[in-house]
Amino acid sequence: MRRVLSAIAATTFLATCGASSDRDISGAQTKRPTLTQAERTTLAKVQFGAAKTPAATTPQAIGGYAKGCLAGAEALTETGPTWQAMRLSRGRNWAHPNTIDYVQKLSRFAATQPGWEGLYIGDMAQPRGGPMLTGHRSHQTGLGIDVWMLPPQRLNLTASERENISSISTRRARGAYTNDNWTPAHMNILRAAAKDSRTARIFVFPGAKVAMCDAETGDKSWLNKIRPWSGHHYHFHVRLNCPKGDTACVSQPAPPKGDGCDDARKWVRDILDPPPPDPNAPPPQKRRELTLNDLPAQCTAVLRAD
């Protein structure tokens, strides 16, 4: 990693900045490390995107889902008995060991469903977590998983096939309803994912949540973790709770009580009949890119580790 930063530094304008006292993400007093010129002036996503190997330390999720990093990551084996990792060229098949175990367990359940040999797993995290060069804002702490909606017919796809095959959309009417690609097996897999105690939230398009609310005839408490969100019709996104003992990890507040079905139905109504724009709403602001100083102090150590 230091070699990468040295190369970056050779072409980067240098600025001065000293160390400052701060509290780390767990609240303990810490002294932020003095950043090198390259570390200060290079976007965090560039630095974390350049890391091709994990930090050889104890596994730990650090910071929040959209502002953090990952120490001691493990790679999801590219092909397992009931899963395949997709888009290998992205280098995003890394995660916290808890997440790896979760994927393997869920894929074993998926393999019991008609027409499913297991799961195709999309993006998880980079080798050291952190912001990504493209795509996601979250997926930074090794606790996020994108699960494809495409039922795997076989688990011997070549690396080339995994780059070129696409998932399937399961929505219609801009996400207000499911389409013919949606099956009871999708609901069964999402139910199993939500019932795992490690799950914090699962994001899927609003029409899917409403379809599951309408189809569930038993206990609906698991639907609390299914959260309607735009997009998420080619895959669903699982977000896990902070692992026990990872004191530098920041969990998201739990969803509001209840099954959340009425809220999902409002999402659908707003898709079908969008409310008028608020004339007093402030104009959208471009989101600022994260720097290393925006992340928990421990993330500097994660980047510098062997």
C-alpha positions as a LaTeX table, in Angstrom:
\begin{tabular}{lrrr}
\hline
Residue & $x$ (\AA) & $y$ (\AA) & $z$ (\AA) \\
\hline
Met1 & 0.00 & 0.00 & 0.00 \\
Arg2 & 2.88 & 2.36 & 0.77 \\
Arg3 & 4.22 & 1.82 & $-2.75$ \\
Val4 & 0.84 & 2.83 & $-4.14$ \\
Leu5 & 0.80 & 5.98 & $-2.05$ \\
Ser6 & 4.36 & 6.83 & $-3.02$ \\
Ala7 & 3.37 & 6.71 & $-6.66$ \\
Ile8 & 0.37 & 8.90 & $-5.97$ \\
Ala9 & 2.52 & 11.37 & $-4.07$ \\
Ala10 & 4.85 & 11.88 & $-7.02$ \\
Thr11 & 2.06 & 13.54 & $-8.97$ \\
Thr12 & 0.16 & 15.23 & $-6.14$ \\
Phe13 & 0.46 & 18.84 & $-5.01$ \\
Leu14 & 1.58 & 18.84 & $-1.38$ \\
Ala15 & $-0.06$ & 20.60 & 1.52 \\
Thr16 & 0.87 & 20.79 & 5.19 \\
Cys17 & $-1.21$ & 19.39 & 8.00 \\
Gly18 & $-0.34$ & 18.29 & 11.52 \\
Ala19 & $-1.82$ & 15.64 & 13.75 \\
Ser20 & $-4.76$ & 16.54 & 15.94 \\
Ser21 & $-6.32$ & 15.01 & 19.03 \\
Asp22 & $-9.68$ & 13.38 & 18.40 \\
Arg23 & $-12.02$ & 10.68 & 19.67 \\
Asp24 & $-12.18$ & 7.49 & 17.71 \\
Ile25 & $-15.43$ & 5.96 & 16.59 \\
Ser26 & $-15.88$ & 4.11 & 19.91 \\
Gly27 & $-15.57$ & 7.37 & 21.87 \\
Ala28 & $-12.13$ & 6.68 & 23.29 \\
Gln29 & $-9.64$ & 9.52 & 23.19 \\
Thr30 & $-7.10$ & 9.00 & 20.46 \\
Lys31 & $-4.51$ & 10.99 & 18.58 \\
Arg32 & $-5.09$ & 10.91 & 14.87 \\
Pro33 & $-1.97$ & 9.83 & 13.00 \\
Thr34 & $-0.08$ & 12.42 & 11.01 \\
Leu35 & $-0.99$ & 11.82 & 7.39 \\
Thr36 & 1.56 & 11.85 & 4.64 \\
Gln37 & 1.11 & 14.33 & 1.83 \\
Ala38 & $-0.28$ & 11.65 & $-0.46$ \\
Glu39 & $-2.69$ & 10.42 & 2.21 \\
Arg40 & $-3.99$ & 13.95 & 2.78 \\
Thr41 & $-4.46$ & 14.93 & $-0.84$ \\
Thr42 & $-5.72$ & 11.67 & $-2.37$ \\
Leu43 & $-9.40$ & 10.81 & $-2.08$ \\
Ala44 & $-10.15$ & 7.94 & 0.28 \\
Lys45 & $-11.82$ & 5.94 & $-2.50$ \\
Val46 & $-8.61$ & 6.05 & $-4.53$ \\
Gln47 & $-6.50$ & 4.84 & $-1.63$ \\
Phe48 & $-8.85$ & 2.03 & $-0.62$ \\
Gly49 & $-9.50$ & 1.12 & $-4.24$ \\
Ala50 & $-5.76$ & 0.65 & $-4.74$ \\
Ala51 & $-5.45$ & $-1.92$ & $-1.94$ \\
Lys52 & $-5.49$ & $-5.42$ & $-3.44$ \\
Thr53 & $-4.88$ & $-7.40$ & $-0.27$ \\
Pro54 & $-6.47$ & $-7.27$ & 3.19 \\
Ala55 & $-4.84$ & $-5.84$ & 6.29 \\
Ala56 & $-3.27$ & $-8.80$ & 8.06 \\
Thr57 & $-4.83$ & $-8.01$ & 11.44 \\
Thr58 & $-7.63$ & $-9.23$ & 13.67 \\
Pro59 & $-10.96$ & $-8.98$ & 11.80 \\
Gln60 & $-12.81$ & $-5.81$ & 12.72 \\
Ala61 & $-15.51$ & $-3.69$ & 11.13 \\
Ile62 & $-14.61$ & $-0.05$ & 11.78 \\
Gly63 & $-16.90$ & 2.96 & 11.59 \\
Gly64 & $-20.27$ & 3.21 & 9.88 \\
Tyr65 & $-21.64$ & 1.48 & 6.81 \\
Ala66 & $-21.00$ & 4.55 & 4.63 \\
Lys67 & $-17.95$ & 5.94 & 6.44 \\
Gly68 & $-15.62$ & 3.22 & 7.60 \\
Cys69 & $-13.21$ & 0.44 & 6.69 \\
Leu70 & $-12.43$ & $-3.22$ & 7.35 \\
Ala71 & $-9.48$ & $-4.92$ & 9.03 \\
Gly72 & $-8.64$ & $-8.60$ & 8.65 \\
Ala73 & $-11.05$ & $-9.20$ & 5.78 \\
Glu74 & $-11.66$ & $-12.64$ & 4.35 \\
Ala75 & $-12.40$ & $-13.41$ & 0.72 \\
Leu76 & $-15.53$ & $-15.28$ & $-0.23$ \\
Thr77 & $-14.27$ & $-18.32$ & $-2.12$ \\
Glu78 & $-15.01$ & $-17.62$ & $-5.77$ \\
Thr79 & $-16.99$ & $-20.84$ & $-6.16$ \\
Gly80 & $-18.49$ & $-22.85$ & $-3.34$ \\
Pro81 & $-20.93$ & $-25.76$ & $-3.06$ \\
Thr82 & $-23.95$ & $-23.41$ & $-3.14$ \\
Trp83 & $-22.65$ & $-20.04$ & $-4.36$ \\
Gln84 & $-20.55$ & $-18.19$ & $-6.88$ \\
Ala85 & $-19.04$ & $-14.73$ & $-6.48$ \\
Met86 & $-19.79$ & $-12.55$ & $-9.49$ \\
Arg87 & $-17.86$ & $-9.76$ & $-11.28$ \\
Leu88 & $-14.54$ & $-10.96$ & $-9.93$ \\
Ser89 & $-12.62$ & $-8.19$ & $-11.71$ \\
Arg90 & $-14.06$ & $-5.68$ & $-9.25$ \\
Gly91 & $-12.25$ & $-7.27$ & $-6.32$ \\
Arg92 & $-15.30$ & $-6.86$ & $-4.09$ \\
Asn93 & $-15.73$ & $-10.41$ & $-2.83$ \\
Trp94 & $-14.18$ & $-9.52$ & 0.56 \\
Ala95 & $-16.01$ & $-9.18$ & 3.85 \\
His96 & $-15.94$ & $-9.60$ & 7.60 \\
Pro97 & $-15.75$ & $-13.32$ & 8.55 \\
Asn98 & $-19.29$ & $-13.08$ & 9.99 \\
Thr99 & $-20.51$ & $-11.97$ & 6.59 \\
Ile100 & $-18.77$ & $-14.85$ & 4.83 \\
Asp101 & $-20.47$ & $-17.31$ & 7.19 \\
Tyr102 & $-23.82$ & $-15.58$ & 6.63 \\
Val103 & $-23.51$ & $-15.86$ & 2.83 \\
Gln104 & $-22.64$ & $-19.54$ & 3.03 \\
Lys105 & $-25.59$ & $-20.28$ & 5.35 \\
Leu106 & $-28.09$ & $-18.35$ & 3.23 \\
Ser107 & $-26.84$ & $-19.98$ & 0.03 \\
Arg108 & $-27.37$ & $-23.43$ & 1.52 \\
Phe109 & $-30.98$ & $-22.51$ & 2.19 \\
Ala110 & $-31.38$ & $-21.06$ & $-1.31$ \\
Ala111 & $-30.21$ & $-24.37$ & $-2.76$ \\
Thr112 & $-33.30$ & $-26.03$ & $-1.25$ \\
Gln113 & $-35.61$ & $-23.84$ & $-3.35$ \\
Pro114 & $-37.03$ & $-25.10$ & $-6.67$ \\
Gly115 & $-34.91$ & $-23.90$ & $-9.58$ \\
Trp116 & $-32.11$ & $-22.50$ & $-7.39$ \\
Glu117 & $-28.73$ & $-24.21$ & $-7.16$ \\
Gly118 & $-27.67$ & $-21.63$ & $-4.56$ \\
Leu119 & $-26.88$ & $-17.91$ & $-4.85$ \\
Tyr120 & $-24.99$ & $-15.57$ & $-7.12$ \\
Ile121 & $-23.27$ & $-13.05$ & $-4.86$ \\
Gly122 & $-22.54$ & $-9.54$ & $-6.13$ \\
Asp123 & $-20.56$ & $-6.82$ & $-4.41$ \\
Met124 & $-19.59$ & $-7.11$ & $-0.76$ \\
Ala125 & $-16.48$ & $-5.06$ & 0.12 \\
Gln126 & $-12.97$ & $-4.26$ & $-1.02$ \\
Pro127 & $-9.99$ & $-5.99$ & 0.64 \\
Arg128 & $-9.72$ & $-3.19$ & 3.21 \\
Gly129 & $-13.28$ & $-1.95$ & 2.91 \\
Gly130 & $-13.60$ & 1.82 & 2.69 \\
Pro131 & $-15.15$ & 3.98 & $-0.04$ \\
Met132 & $-15.31$ & 2.51 & $-3.55$ \\
Leu133 & $-14.21$ & 4.13 & $-6.77$ \\
Thr134 & $-17.61$ & 3.47 & $-8.36$ \\
Gly135 & $-21.05$ & 2.57 & $-7.19$ \\
His136 & $-21.95$ & 2.13 & $-3.56$ \\
Arg137 & $-21.82$ & 4.62 & $-0.71$ \\
Ser138 & $-22.09$ & 1.81 & 1.84 \\
His139 & $-20.33$ & $-1.60$ & 1.65 \\
Gln140 & $-17.41$ & 0.01 & 3.54 \\
Thr141 & $-17.20$ & $-2.16$ & 6.67 \\
Gly142 & $-17.55$ & $-5.65$ & 5.21 \\
Leu143 & $-21.12$ & $-6.04$ & 6.49 \\
Gly144 & $-23.01$ & $-5.53$ & 3.22 \\
Ile145 & $-23.99$ & $-8.13$ & 0.61 \\
Asp146 & $-25.65$ & $-7.78$ & $-2.78$ \\
Val147 & $-27.56$ & $-10.97$ & $-3.61$ \\
Trp148 & $-28.60$ & $-11.37$ & $-7.23$ \\
Met149 & $-32.23$ & $-12.00$ & $-8.09$ \\
Leu150 & $-31.18$ & $-14.39$ & $-10.86$ \\
Pro151 & $-31.74$ & $-18.00$ & $-9.75$ \\
Pro152 & $-28.49$ & $-19.89$ & $-10.40$ \\
Gln153 & $-29.04$ & $-22.76$ & $-12.82$ \\
Arg154 & $-25.42$ & $-23.85$ & $-12.51$ \\
Leu155 & $-22.44$ & $-23.01$ & $-10.30$ \\
Asn156 & $-19.60$ & $-23.61$ & $-12.74$ \\
Leu157 & $-19.59$ & $-20.24$ & $-14.51$ \\
Thr158 & $-16.18$ & $-19.25$ & $-15.80$ \\
Ala159 & $-14.60$ & $-15.95$ & $-14.78$ \\
Ser160 & $-15.50$ & $-14.56$ & $-18.21$ \\
Glu161 & $-19.11$ & $-15.68$ & $-17.91$ \\
Arg162 & $-19.35$ & $-14.01$ & $-14.51$ \\
Glu163 & $-18.26$ & $-10.72$ & $-16.06$ \\
Asn164 & $-20.84$ & $-10.86$ & $-18.84$ \\
Ile165 & $-23.90$ & $-12.55$ & $-17.42$ \\
Ser166 & $-26.54$ & $-10.21$ & $-16.01$ \\
Ser167 & $-29.04$ & $-10.58$ & $-13.24$ \\
Ile168 & $-32.77$ & $-10.24$ & $-13.92$ \\
Ser169 & $-35.12$ & $-7.44$ & $-12.97$ \\
Thr170 & $-38.04$ & $-8.47$ & $-10.79$ \\
Arg171 & $-40.03$ & $-5.22$ & $-10.96$ \\
Arg172 & $-42.60$ & $-3.56$ & $-13.17$ \\
Ala173 & $-44.25$ & $-0.13$ & $-13.17$ \\
Arg174 & $-41.02$ & 1.50 & $-11.92$ \\
Gly175 & $-40.97$ & $-0.69$ & $-8.84$ \\
Ala176 & $-44.62$ & $-0.47$ & $-7.82$ \\
Tyr177 & $-45.18$ & $-4.15$ & $-8.54$ \\
Thr178 & $-43.26$ & $-7.37$ & $-9.07$ \\
Asn179 & $-43.07$ & $-8.90$ & $-12.53$ \\
Asp180 & $-43.19$ & $-12.49$ & $-13.77$ \\
Asn181 & $-39.56$ & $-13.10$ & $-12.75$ \\
Trp182 & $-40.56$ & $-12.83$ & $-9.09$ \\
Thr183 & $-41.29$ & $-16.23$ & $-7.53$ \\
Pro184 & $-42.24$ & $-17.62$ & $-4.12$ \\
Ala185 & $-38.62$ & $-18.72$ & $-3.82$ \\
His186 & $-37.48$ & $-15.09$ & $-3.81$ \\
Met187 & $-39.76$ & $-14.46$ & $-0.85$ \\
Asn188 & $-38.58$ & $-17.61$ & 0.93 \\
Ile189 & $-34.94$ & $-16.58$ & 0.56 \\
Leu190 & $-35.62$ & $-13.03$ & 1.74 \\
Arg191 & $-37.57$ & $-14.40$ & 4.71 \\
Ala192 & $-34.68$ & $-16.67$ & 5.66 \\
Ala193 & $-32.24$ & $-13.76$ & 5.31 \\
Ala194 & $-34.35$ & $-11.47$ & 7.48 \\
Lys195 & $-34.85$ & $-14.09$ & 10.20 \\
Asp196 & $-31.10$ & $-14.45$ & 10.75 \\
Ser197 & $-30.35$ & $-12.53$ & 13.96 \\
Arg198 & $-27.27$ & $-10.98$ & 12.34 \\
Thr199 & $-29.41$ & $-9.07$ & 9.84 \\
Ala200 & $-30.02$ & $-5.38$ & 10.49 \\
Arg201 & $-31.86$ & $-4.48$ & 7.27 \\
Ile202 & $-32.55$ & $-5.77$ & 3.78 \\
Phe203 & $-33.19$ & $-3.27$ & 0.99 \\
Val204 & $-35.47$ & $-4.20$ & $-1.89$ \\
Phe205 & $-37.78$ & $-2.30$ & $-4.23$ \\
Pro206 & $-41.16$ & $-1.24$ & $-2.75$ \\
Gly207 & $-43.34$ & $-3.52$ & $-4.88$ \\
Ala208 & $-41.50$ & $-6.58$ & $-3.59$ \\
Lys209 & $-42.06$ & $-5.59$ & 0.02 \\
Val210 & $-45.78$ & $-5.05$ & $-0.60$ \\
Ala211 & $-46.01$ & $-8.38$ & $-2.45$ \\
Met212 & $-44.46$ & $-10.15$ & 0.54 \\
Cys213 & $-46.73$ & $-8.28$ & 2.97 \\
Asp214 & $-49.74$ & $-9.49$ & 0.99 \\
Ala215 & $-48.47$ & $-13.06$ & 0.61 \\
Glu216 & $-47.36$ & $-13.71$ & 4.18 \\
Thr217 & $-50.11$ & $-15.54$ & 6.07 \\
Gly218 & $-48.14$ & $-16.27$ & 9.23 \\
Asp219 & $-45.91$ & $-14.23$ & 11.50 \\
Lys220 & $-45.03$ & $-10.96$ & 9.77 \\
Ser221 & $-42.44$ & $-9.74$ & 12.25 \\
Trp222 & $-39.56$ & $-10.58$ & 9.89 \\
Leu223 & $-40.91$ & $-8.03$ & 7.41 \\
Asn224 & $-39.74$ & $-5.29$ & 9.77 \\
Lys225 & $-36.21$ & $-5.80$ & 8.45 \\
Ile226 & $-37.30$ & $-5.63$ & 4.80 \\
Arg227 & $-36.98$ & $-1.94$ & 3.90 \\
Pro228 & $-38.35$ & $-0.47$ & 0.65 \\
Trp229 & $-35.76$ & 1.39 & $-1.39$ \\
Ser230 & $-35.45$ & 2.63 & $-4.93$ \\
Gly231 & $-33.61$ & 0.39 & $-7.37$ \\
His232 & $-32.79$ & $-2.98$ & $-5.79$ \\
His233 & $-34.74$ & $-5.04$ & $-8.30$ \\
Tyr234 & $-31.76$ & $-6.83$ & $-9.89$ \\
His235 & $-30.46$ & $-7.67$ & $-6.42$ \\
Phe236 & $-31.39$ & $-7.22$ & $-2.79$ \\
His237 & $-28.93$ & $-5.70$ & $-0.35$ \\
Val238 & $-28.34$ & $-7.25$ & 3.07 \\
Arg239 & $-26.86$ & $-5.10$ & 5.83 \\
Leu240 & $-25.64$ & $-6.93$ & 8.92 \\
Asn241 & $-25.41$ & $-5.72$ & 12.49 \\
Cys242 & $-22.03$ & $-4.90$ & 13.97 \\
Pro243 & $-20.31$ & $-8.12$ & 15.08 \\
Lys244 & $-20.10$ & $-8.71$ & 18.81 \\
Gly245 & $-16.85$ & $-7.32$ & 20.17 \\
Asp246 & $-16.20$ & $-4.93$ & 17.28 \\
Thr247 & $-16.31$ & $-1.83$ & 19.48 \\
Ala248 & $-15.20$ & 0.51 & 16.69 \\
Cys249 & $-18.18$ & $-0.49$ & 14.52 \\
Val250 & $-21.23$ & 1.80 & 14.41 \\
Ser251 & $-24.64$ & 0.20 & 13.92 \\
Gln252 & $-27.63$ & 1.93 & 12.41 \\
Pro253 & $-30.66$ & 2.53 & 14.67 \\
Ala254 & $-33.19$ & $-0.29$ & 14.43 \\
Pro255 & $-36.10$ & 0.18 & 12.00 \\
Pro256 & $-39.34$ & 1.58 & 13.45 \\
Lys257 & $-41.50$ & $-0.99$ & 15.22 \\
Gly258 & $-44.08$ & $-2.92$ & 13.24 \\
Asp259 & $-43.98$ & $-4.82$ & 9.96 \\
Gly260 & $-43.53$ & $-1.67$ & 7.85 \\
Cys261 & $-46.14$ & $-2.75$ & 5.32 \\
Asp262 & $-48.14$ & 0.48 & 5.41 \\
Asp263 & $-44.97$ & 2.46 & 4.78 \\
Ala264 & $-44.16$ & 0.27 & 1.78 \\
Arg265 & $-47.66$ & 0.80 & 0.40 \\
Lys266 & $-47.11$ & 4.55 & 0.63 \\
Trp267 & $-43.93$ & 4.13 & $-1.41$ \\
Val268 & $-46.00$ & 2.34 & $-4.04$ \\
Arg269 & $-48.69$ & 5.02 & $-4.08$ \\
Asp270 & $-46.01$ & 7.68 & $-4.52$ \\
Ile271 & $-44.54$ & 5.75 & $-7.46$ \\
Leu272 & $-47.91$ & 5.47 & $-9.17$ \\
Asp273 & $-49.05$ & 9.00 & $-8.32$ \\
Pro274 & $-45.98$ & 11.09 & $-7.47$ \\
Pro275 & $-46.63$ & 13.96 & $-5.06$ \\
Pro276 & $-45.95$ & 17.46 & $-6.42$ \\
Pro277 & $-42.45$ & 18.76 & $-5.78$ \\
Asp278 & $-41.97$ & 20.91 & $-2.71$ \\
Pro279 & $-41.41$ & 24.47 & $-3.98$ \\
Asn280 & $-39.55$ & 25.32 & $-0.78$ \\
Ala281 & $-37.17$ & 22.37 & $-0.91$ \\
Pro282 & $-33.52$ & 23.44 & $-1.09$ \\
Pro283 & $-31.68$ & 22.51 & $-4.27$ \\
Pro284 & $-29.82$ & 19.21 & $-4.03$ \\
Gln285 & $-26.23$ & 19.54 & $-2.97$ \\
Lys286 & $-23.45$ & 17.56 & $-4.55$ \\
Arg287 & $-22.10$ & 15.12 & $-2.02$ \\
Arg288 & $-18.52$ & 15.81 & $-1.01$ \\
Glu289 & $-16.01$ & 13.06 & $-1.66$ \\
Leu290 & $-14.55$ & 11.48 & 1.47 \\
Thr291 & $-10.94$ & 11.97 & 2.47 \\
Leu292 & $-8.97$ & 9.85 & 4.90 \\
Asn293 & $-9.55$ & 12.48 & 7.60 \\
Asp294 & $-13.31$ & 11.89 & 7.26 \\
Leu295 & $-12.94$ & 8.26 & 8.28 \\
Pro296 & $-12.20$ & 6.86 & 11.75 \\
Ala297 & $-8.57$ & 7.22 & 12.77 \\
Gln298 & $-8.16$ & 3.43 & 12.75 \\
Cys299 & $-8.70$ & 3.40 & 8.99 \\
Thr300 & $-5.31$ & 5.04 & 8.46 \\
Ala301 & $-3.71$ & 2.10 & 10.27 \\
Val302 & $-5.74$ & $-0.31$ & 8.17 \\
Leu303 & $-4.42$ & 1.29 & 4.97 \\
Arg304 & $-0.84$ & 1.28 & 6.24 \\
Ala305 & $-0.88$ & $-2.30$ & 7.54 \\
Asp306 & 1.00 & $-5.05$ & 5.72 \\
\hline
\end{tabular}
